[in-house]
Amino acid sequence: MNALRPADARHEVENLLGRYAEAADGRDADTVASLLGRAVLSFAGTDVVGRDAIRTHYARLFVSAPLSRHLITNVITETDSGDDGVRFRCRYTRWQIEPTAELLAIGDYTGTCATGDSCSYITSFAVNRSWQKAL
């Protein structure tokens, strides 16, 4: 059973999402893989499983990615999911920051994290793009 209070679960999920965005903005595939390495990652219609596969997937994406910043909003957590952990969803926008600010993508993140006394690790993470600038 989930031992986290709803406010604590939300705080921990927001921190996990913030660390993910910071790692993606820094093009740090190793940190992304450490955050998502135990998760089933669904990204643009492809499921990626395992830390090494996730690291390779993001490293490939980061090679040609422009410098960017992710903004995460509308974080919603649900802690009544019993043994399934905490479910979360949020909106994101991704902005190119050089040479000028320009919107690159809009979408949603959804996922779950395993819990006990903390939201210890992400078990599923889906990136769902609603819109992406043609590159």
C-alpha positions as CSV (number, residue, x, y, z in Angstrom):
1,M,0.0,0.0,0.0
2,N,1.2,3.5,-0.7
3,A,2.6,5.1,2.4
4,L,3.2,8.6,0.9
5,R,0.9,11.5,1.7
6,P,-0.5,13.1,-1.4
7,A,1.4,16.3,-1.0
8,D,4.7,14.4,-0.5
9,A,4.0,12.3,-3.6
10,R,3.4,15.4,-5.7
11,H,6.6,17.0,-4.4
12,E,8.7,13.9,-5.2
13,V,7.1,13.5,-8.7
14,E,7.7,17.2,-9.4
15,N,11.4,16.8,-8.4
16,L,11.7,13.7,-10.6
17,L,10.2,15.6,-13.6
18,G,12.5,18.6,-12.9
19,R,15.6,16.4,-12.9
20,Y,14.5,14.7,-16.1
21,A,14.0,18.1,-17.8
22,E,17.3,19.4,-16.5
23,A,19.1,16.3,-17.8
24,A,17.4,16.5,-21.2
25,D,18.2,20.2,-21.5
26,G,21.8,19.4,-20.6
27,R,21.9,16.6,-23.2
28,D,22.9,14.2,-20.4
29,A,21.8,10.7,-21.5
30,D,23.5,9.1,-18.5
31,T,21.3,11.0,-16.0
32,V,18.2,10.4,-18.1
33,A,19.0,6.7,-18.1
34,S,19.5,6.7,-14.3
35,L,16.1,8.4,-13.8
36,L,14.2,6.1,-16.3
37,G,16.4,3.0,-16.3
38,R,13.8,0.9,-14.4
39,A,10.9,2.2,-16.5
40,V,9.1,1.2,-19.6
41,L,9.7,4.3,-21.8
42,S,7.2,5.1,-24.5
43,F,8.5,7.8,-26.8
44,A,7.0,8.7,-30.1
45,G,5.3,5.3,-30.6
46,T,8.3,3.3,-29.6
47,D,8.8,1.4,-26.3
48,V,12.3,1.4,-24.9
49,V,13.2,-0.8,-21.9
50,G,16.4,-1.0,-19.9
51,R,18.9,1.5,-18.8
52,D,21.4,0.9,-21.6
53,A,18.7,1.1,-24.3
54,I,17.3,4.3,-22.8
55,R,20.7,5.9,-22.6
56,T,21.4,4.9,-26.3
57,H,18.0,6.2,-27.4
58,Y,18.5,9.6,-25.7
59,A,22.1,9.9,-26.8
60,R,21.0,9.5,-30.4
61,L,18.3,12.2,-29.9
62,F,20.8,14.6,-28.3
63,V,23.3,14.5,-31.1
64,S,21.3,16.7,-33.4
65,A,19.1,18.5,-30.8
66,P,19.3,22.2,-30.5
67,L,20.0,23.8,-27.1
68,S,16.6,23.8,-25.4
69,R,14.7,24.3,-22.2
70,H,11.7,22.2,-21.1
71,L,8.9,23.8,-19.2
72,I,6.7,21.5,-17.2
73,T,3.3,22.6,-16.0
74,N,-0.1,21.2,-14.8
75,V,1.4,18.4,-12.7
76,I,-1.3,16.1,-11.4
77,T,-0.6,13.1,-9.1
78,E,-2.9,10.3,-8.0
79,T,-1.9,8.4,-4.9
80,D,-4.9,6.2,-4.6
81,S,-3.5,3.6,-7.0
82,G,-2.6,1.1,-4.2
83,D,0.3,-1.2,-5.1
84,D,0.7,0.4,-8.5
85,G,2.5,3.4,-6.9
86,V,1.8,7.0,-7.8
87,R,0.4,7.9,-11.2
88,F,1.3,11.3,-12.7
89,R,0.6,13.4,-15.7
90,C,1.7,16.9,-16.8
91,R,2.1,19.2,-19.8
92,Y,5.4,20.2,-21.3
93,T,6.7,22.6,-23.8
94,R,10.2,22.5,-25.3
95,W,11.8,25.7,-26.4
96,Q,14.9,26.2,-28.5
97,I,17.1,28.8,-26.8
98,E,19.7,29.7,-29.4
99,P,20.0,31.8,-31.5
100,T,16.5,33.0,-30.4
101,A,13.7,31.4,-28.3
102,E,11.4,29.3,-30.5
103,L,8.8,26.8,-29.6
104,L,9.8,23.3,-30.7
105,A,7.2,20.9,-29.1
106,I,4.1,20.7,-26.9
107,G,2.9,17.6,-25.3
108,D,2.2,15.5,-22.2
109,Y,4.2,13.3,-19.9
110,T,2.4,10.4,-18.1
111,G,3.8,7.8,-15.9
112,T,4.0,6.0,-12.6
113,C,6.6,5.7,-9.9
114,A,7.1,3.0,-7.3
115,T,6.4,4.0,-3.7
116,G,6.9,3.0,-0.2
117,D,8.1,5.8,2.1
118,S,9.2,7.8,-1.0
119,C,8.6,7.9,-4.8
120,S,11.7,5.8,-5.2
121,Y,11.9,5.3,-9.0
122,I,9.9,5.8,-12.2
123,T,8.3,2.6,-13.5
124,S,6.6,3.9,-16.6
125,F,7.1,7.1,-18.5
126,A,5.4,8.2,-21.7
127,V,6.2,11.2,-23.9
128,N,3.1,12.1,-25.9
129,R,3.7,15.0,-28.4
130,S,0.7,17.0,-29.3
131,W,2.6,19.2,-31.7
132,Q,6.2,19.5,-33.0
133,K,7.8,22.1,-35.2
134,A,8.8,20.7,-38.5
135,L,12.6,20.6,-38.6
